[in-house]
Amino acid sequence: METIQAYLQRKHEELRLLNGCLRNRIDLVRPQSVDDVVGSKFRITAALRAEHELHEWKATETAWSHTANPVSGPFEFGYDYQRADLTVRGPPFYEVDYVSTSTAIYTASGMAAISAVLLASAQIAPKADILVLPGSYGETLELIRSYVPHLRLEALKLPLGDAFAPAGRPRILLLDSCSLAGAFEAALRCDGSGLDLLVFDTTCFAGRSGRIRRVLSWARRHGIPMVLVRSHNKLDSLGAEYGRLGSAVFVHENERQQRAGGLEWARLASETRNAVRLLGGAALPAHFPPFAGSAAYRALTKRRVAAILRNGRSTARYFAAKLPALSAELHFAHGLYVTLRGRRPLDEAAARQAAEDMSSELRREGFPIRHAGSFGFDFAATEWFHDATTDQYSVRVAVPDLPTELWNDLAAAIARWWLAHQARGGG
């Protein structure tokens, strides 16, 4: 259990790390509240972005100046016109041994990364099946259905059985960190040797997560070529959403994995880089967090993610007891958020309004909660949520990095509010 004083001291260390990246540092005082933490954090990160633009004024889109040498903290960049050939030198976001021999391609967002990978796969497998687990990210499924016609979407159900067995054409497994916990675990108990490629969306797992190591070990054991895709403005920015940044990391393995099923998956990295160029999806140097990579950053990130996961587990238990009929899904693989359903089915508008009303009312009561997308903040975030597998809408409650007692009080307030408004038939 973390006390409010221990929490505020930890947050002061986060703010000092961010502030230390500024050339003209802000006069910091120790935060006295969650609002102080949030306000200071976003103020400092805004100053960091502004300083980057002022200092790197020669590093324009057209790369007009040969004397430009753009950097962002420990990251160094090289590129020509429009960053089509962007090279990045700097610390990795993953901290697992298996990714030490890999190729990282950085993009303007997580969706830009997975879009480039899936579109590039057409150059290697003109027709393929892509297998998705229950709970997979809705926008990824929408992308596949709407814009990636060479991939036939196959939505899997539990039990998986022989879902990964070889078929008449190449099979790609999309393993998503926002899948349902039971489905994610079931996948890692299956024989994956019949798969031709693993695309692993790690966005909801910390860069040093043991679950990433488990997936990489599973893929190595079954000889599956793999690429890790990620959005970095969630768990990699100390809760400040420093900038939109994505990546596709291709893990280099043996010849069996490079030529699985007779297909030259080793070409996928170069084809993805070409897709990023043609789609205009290269990363912006200004969006690389200058505070990443240090031992202090790694330690603070580990502590804040651990706090979110502890709060997430207690929330799942509490809502299961207090809202058994109104809990939509409490056990995602990542443990970062839960979802609540209405007594009557919700549509997008009703779910959005419920998220706004609940956040506004509880914030007026003094709780650190906001109606905001994404997750991994120092405040609770609510938003509408669409389950692409069931086509049902709910309200997502993203669990924050808050001291234990304060979060327990807020979780109880959320449960009371939701129960009262659903009892009145509200959305």
C-alpha positions in Angstrom: 0.0 0.0 0.0 1.5 3.3 -1.1 0.7 6.4 1.1 -0.1 9.8 -0.3 3.2 11.1 1.0 5.2 8.3 -0.6 3.3 8.9 -3.8 4.0 12.6 -3.9 7.7 12.0 -3.3 7.7 9.6 -6.2 5.9 12.1 -8.4 8.4 14.8 -7.4 11.2 12.5 -8.7 9.3 12.1 -12.0 9.0 15.9 -12.3 12.6 16.4 -11.5 13.6 13.9 -14.2 11.4 15.8 -16.8 12.6 19.2 -15.6 16.2 18.1 -15.8 15.9 17.7 -19.6 15.1 21.5 -20.0 17.9 23.9 -20.9 15.9 26.6 -18.9 14.5 24.7 -16.0 11.3 25.5 -14.3 11.4 26.4 -10.6 9.9 23.2 -9.2 8.3 22.8 -5.8 7.2 19.5 -4.3 3.7 18.7 -5.4 1.0 18.8 -2.7 -1.8 17.2 -4.7 -2.6 15.0 -7.7 -3.7 18.2 -9.6 -0.2 19.7 -8.8 1.4 16.6 -10.3 -0.7 16.6 -13.5 -0.4 20.3 -14.1 3.3 20.4 -13.5 3.9 17.4 -15.7 2.1 18.7 -18.7 3.6 22.2 -18.3 7.1 20.7 -18.3 6.5 18.5 -21.3 5.1 21.4 -23.2 8.2 23.4 -22.4 10.3 20.5 -23.6 8.6 20.4 -27.0 8.9 24.2 -27.3 12.6 24.1 -26.5 13.1 21.4 -29.1 11.6 23.4 -31.8 13.6 26.5 -30.9 16.9 24.7 -30.7 16.4 22.4 -33.7 15.2 25.2 -36.0 17.6 24.0 -38.8 16.1 20.5 -38.9 13.1 21.3 -41.1 11.0 18.9 -43.2 13.0 19.7 -46.3 16.3 19.1 -44.6 17.6 22.3 -46.2 20.6 22.7 -43.8 23.5 20.3 -44.0 24.6 21.6 -40.6 21.5 20.3 -38.8 22.1 17.5 -36.4 18.7 16.9 -34.7 18.6 15.3 -31.3 16.1 14.7 -28.6 17.8 13.8 -25.3 19.7 10.5 -25.9 18.2 10.1 -29.4 20.1 11.2 -32.5 18.5 11.4 -36.0 19.5 11.4 -39.6 17.2 12.0 -42.6 16.7 13.7 -45.9 13.5 15.2 -47.3 10.3 14.4 -45.4 12.2 11.9 -43.1 11.5 9.2 -45.7 14.9 7.7 -44.8 14.8 8.4 -41.0 17.5 6.7 -39.0 17.4 6.8 -35.2 20.2 6.1 -32.8 19.3 5.9 -29.1 18.1 3.6 -26.3 15.6 0.9 -27.0 12.1 1.1 -25.5 12.1 -2.7 -24.9 14.3 -4.2 -22.2 14.4 -7.8 -23.1 17.4 -9.8 -24.3 15.6 -11.2 -27.3 15.2 -7.8 -28.9 19.0 -7.0 -28.8 19.3 -8.3 -32.4 16.5 -6.4 -34.1 15.6 -3.7 -36.6 13.4 -0.9 -35.3 11.4 1.3 -37.7 9.8 4.4 -36.0 6.5 5.8 -37.2 4.2 8.7 -36.4 1.9 6.6 -34.3 1.1 3.1 -33.2 -1.6 2.7 -35.9 0.9 4.0 -38.5 3.3 1.2 -37.5 0.8 -1.7 -37.6 -0.7 -0.3 -40.8 2.6 -0.3 -42.5 3.4 -3.8 -41.4 0.1 -5.3 -42.5 0.1 -3.5 -45.9 3.7 -4.5 -46.5 2.9 -8.1 -45.9 1.0 -8.2 -49.2 4.5 -8.0 -50.9 5.4 -11.3 -49.3 2.0 -13.1 -49.0 -0.5 -11.9 -51.6 -3.2 -13.9 -49.8 -3.1 -14.8 -46.1 -5.3 -15.4 -43.0 -4.9 -13.1 -40.0 -6.1 -14.6 -36.8 -7.3 -12.3 -34.0 -8.2 -13.0 -30.4 -11.3 -11.8 -28.5 -10.8 -8.2 -27.3 -8.3 -7.2 -30.0 -8.1 -3.5 -30.6 -11.1 -2.3 -32.6 -9.3 0.2 -34.9 -6.9 -2.6 -36.0 -9.8 -4.8 -36.9 -11.4 -1.9 -38.7 -8.2 -1.3 -40.6 -7.9 -4.9 -41.7 -11.6 -5.1 -42.8 -11.5 -1.8 -44.7 -8.0 -1.4 -46.2 -6.1 -4.6 -46.1 -8.0 -6.9 -48.6 -5.3 -9.5 -49.0 -5.7 -10.5 -45.3 -8.8 -12.6 -44.5 -9.8 -11.8 -40.9 -10.5 -14.8 -38.8 -11.9 -14.0 -35.3 -11.0 -16.8 -32.9 -13.2 -18.1 -30.1 -12.3 -20.0 -26.9 -11.4 -22.8 -26.6 -8.7 -22.3 -29.3 -8.2 -26.0 -30.0 -6.2 -26.3 -33.2 -6.8 -22.7 -34.3 -3.1 -22.3 -35.2 -2.8 -25.4 -37.3 -1.4 -25.0 -40.9 -3.9 -24.2 -43.6 -4.0 -23.8 -47.3 -2.4 -20.4 -47.2 -0.1 -18.4 -44.9 -1.4 -17.7 -41.4 -0.6 -14.6 -39.4 -1.4 -14.3 -35.7 -2.2 -10.8 -34.4 -1.5 -11.1 -30.7 -2.8 -7.9 -29.0 -1.9 -6.8 -25.5 -5.5 -5.5 -25.1 -7.0 -9.0 -25.7 -9.0 -10.7 -23.0 -6.7 -12.2 -20.4 -8.1 -15.7 -20.8 -7.6 -15.6 -24.6 -4.1 -14.3 -24.3 -3.1 -17.0 -21.9 -4.8 -19.7 -24.1 -2.8 -18.6 -27.1 0.5 -19.1 -25.3 -0.5 -22.6 -24.4 -1.1 -23.6 -28.1 1.3 -25.1 -30.5 2.2 -22.2 -32.8 4.4 -24.1 -35.2 1.7 -23.9 -37.9 1.9 -20.0 -37.9 3.9 -18.1 -40.5 4.1 -14.8 -38.8 3.4 -13.3 -35.3 2.5 -9.6 -35.1 2.5 -8.7 -31.5 1.0 -5.3 -30.4 2.8 -4.6 -27.1 1.2 -1.1 -26.5 -0.5 -2.0 -23.2 2.5 -3.8 -21.7 5.5 -2.0 -20.2 8.7 -2.3 -22.2 10.2 -4.6 -19.7 7.1 -6.6 -19.1 7.6 -10.3 -18.4 4.7 -11.0 -20.7 6.6 -9.7 -23.6 9.5 -12.0 -22.7 7.0 -14.9 -22.5 5.6 -14.2 -26.0 9.1 -13.9 -27.5 10.1 -17.2 -25.9 7.0 -18.8 -27.2 7.6 -17.6 -30.7 11.3 -18.7 -30.6 10.2 -22.1 -29.3 7.8 -22.6 -32.2 10.0 -21.0 -34.8 7.6 -18.1 -35.7 9.0 -15.0 -37.4 7.9 -12.0 -35.3 7.4 -8.2 -35.3 6.5 -6.1 -32.3 4.4 -3.0 -33.0 3.8 -0.3 -30.4 2.3 3.1 -29.6 4.8 4.8 -27.3 2.7 7.7 -26.0 1.0 5.5 -23.4 3.3 3.8 -21.0 6.6 5.1 -22.3 6.0 8.8 -21.5 5.6 8.9 -17.7 1.9 9.6 -18.0 2.4 12.8 -20.0 1.7 11.6 -23.5 4.8 13.4 -24.7 4.1 13.0 -28.4 2.7 10.6 -31.0 5.2 7.9 -31.7 5.0 4.3 -32.9 7.4 1.6 -33.9 7.7 -1.8 -35.6 10.6 -3.9 -34.2 11.6 -6.9 -36.3 13.4 -9.6 -34.3 16.2 -11.3 -36.2 16.2 -15.0 -35.8 17.3 -18.1 -37.6 16.7 -19.1 -41.2 13.7 -21.2 -40.2 11.9 -18.1 -39.0 13.1 -16.0 -41.9 11.7 -18.4 -44.4 8.8 -20.0 -42.5 6.5 -21.9 -44.8 8.7 -21.0 -47.8 8.0 -17.3 -47.4 10.8 -14.8 -47.2 9.6 -12.9 -44.1 13.1 -11.4 -43.7 12.0 -9.0 -46.4 9.1 -7.7 -44.3 11.3 -5.1 -42.5 12.5 -3.5 -45.8 8.9 -3.7 -47.3 7.6 -2.0 -44.1 10.2 0.8 -44.4 9.0 1.3 -47.9 5.4 1.4 -46.9 6.2 4.0 -44.2 7.9 6.1 -46.9 5.0 5.9 -49.3 2.3 6.5 -46.7 4.2 9.5 -45.2 4.1 7.9 -41.8 7.7 8.5 -40.6 8.2 9.6 -37.0 8.8 13.2 -35.9 12.1 13.6 -34.0 10.4 16.1 -31.7 8.2 13.3 -30.4 10.9 11.1 -29.0 10.8 11.7 -25.2 14.2 13.2 -24.2 13.9 11.7 -20.7 13.8 8.1 -21.8 16.6 5.6 -21.5 18.2 6.5 -18.2 18.3 4.3 -15.1 16.1 6.8 -13.3 13.6 6.7 -16.1 13.5 2.9 -16.1 13.1 2.7 -12.3 10.3 5.3 -12.2 8.4 3.8 -15.1 8.6 0.4 -13.4 7.2 1.8 -10.2 4.4 3.7 -11.9 3.3 0.8 -14.0 3.4 -1.5 -11.0 1.1 0.9 -9.1 -1.4 1.0 -12.0 -1.4 -2.8 -12.2 -2.0 -3.1 -8.4 -4.8 -0.6 -8.6 -6.2 -2.5 -11.6 -6.3 -5.8 -9.8 -8.1 -4.3 -6.8 -10.6 -2.6 -9.1 -11.4 -5.8 -10.9 -12.1 -7.5 -7.6 -14.2 -4.6 -6.2 -16.3 -4.2 -9.3 -16.9 -7.9 -9.6 -18.3 -7.8 -6.0 -20.2 -4.5 -6.2 -21.3 -4.4 -9.9 -21.6 -8.1 -11.0 -24.4 -7.4 -13.5 -23.0 -4.1 -14.7 -19.3 -5.1 -15.4 -18.7 -5.6 -19.1 -15.1 -6.9 -19.0 -12.8 -6.8 -15.9 -9.9 -9.0 -17.1 -8.0 -7.7 -20.1 -4.5 -9.1 -20.5 -2.9 -5.8 -19.7 -4.8 -5.0 -16.5 -4.9 -1.2 -17.2 -8.6 -0.6 -17.6 -12.0 -2.2 -17.0 -15.3 -1.6 -18.8 -18.9 -1.1 -17.4 -22.1 -1.9 -19.2 -25.6 -0.4 -18.9 -28.7 -2.1 -17.8 -30.0 -1.4 -21.3 -27.6 -1.7 -24.3 -25.6 1.4 -24.9 -24.7 3.0 -28.2 -21.7 5.2 -28.8 -23.4 8.4 -27.9 -24.9 7.1 -24.7 -21.6 5.6 -23.6 -19.8 8.8 -24.4 -22.3 10.9 -22.4 -22.2 8.5 -19.5 -18.4 8.8 -19.4 -18.6 12.6 -19.5 -21.4 12.8 -16.8 -19.6 10.5 -14.4 -16.3 12.2 -14.7 -17.7 15.7 -14.4 -19.8 14.8 -11.3 -17.0 12.9 -9.5 -14.5 15.6 -10.4 -16.7 18.2 -8.7 -16.6 16.0 -5.6 -12.8 16.5 -5.7 -11.7 13.2 -7.3 -8.9 13.1 -9.9 -10.9 11.8 -12.8 -11.4 13.2 -16.4 -13.3 12.3 -19.5 -10.3 11.5 -21.7 -9.1 8.9 -24.2 -6.0 6.7 -23.7 -4.7 5.4 -20.4 -1.6 5.4 -18.2 -2.3 8.8 -16.6 -1.9 10.2 -13.1 -5.7 10.6 -13.1 -8.6 8.2 -13.9 -9.8 8.5 -17.5 -13.2 7.5 -18.7 -14.3 7.1 -22.3 -16.8 5.2 -24.5 -15.5 1.7 -25.5 -16.5 -0.4 -28.5 -16.0 -4.2 -28.4 -15.3 -5.0 -32.0 -15.8 -8.7 -31.3 -19.3 -8.4 -29.8 -20.3 -5.0 -31.4 -21.3 -3.8 -27.9 -20.6 -0.4 -26.3 -19.6 0.2 -22.7 -17.7 2.8 -20.7 -14.0 2.3 -20.1 -12.4 3.3 -16.8 -8.6 3.6 -17.3 -7.0 2.9 -13.9 -4.5 5.6 -12.9 -1.2 5.8 -11.0 -2.7 7.0 -7.7 -1.9 6.2 -4.0 -3.8 3.1 -2.9 -6.3 4.7 -0.5 -7.2 7.6 -2.8 -7.8 5.1 -5.7 -9.9 2.8 -3.5 -12.1 5.8 -2.6 -12.4 6.8 -6.2 -13.2 3.2 -7.4 -16.0 3.1 -4.7 -17.3 6.4 -5.9 -17.4 5.2 -9.5 -19.3 2.1 -8.5 -21.8 4.1 -6.5 -22.3 6.5 -9.3 -22.7 3.8 -11.9 -25.1 1.8 -9.8 -27.3 4.8 -9.0 -27.5 6.0 -12.5 -28.2 2.6 -14.0 -30.8 2.0 -11.3 -32.6 5.1 -12.6 -32.4 3.7 -16.1 -29.8 6.3 -17.2 -26.9 5.6 -19.6 
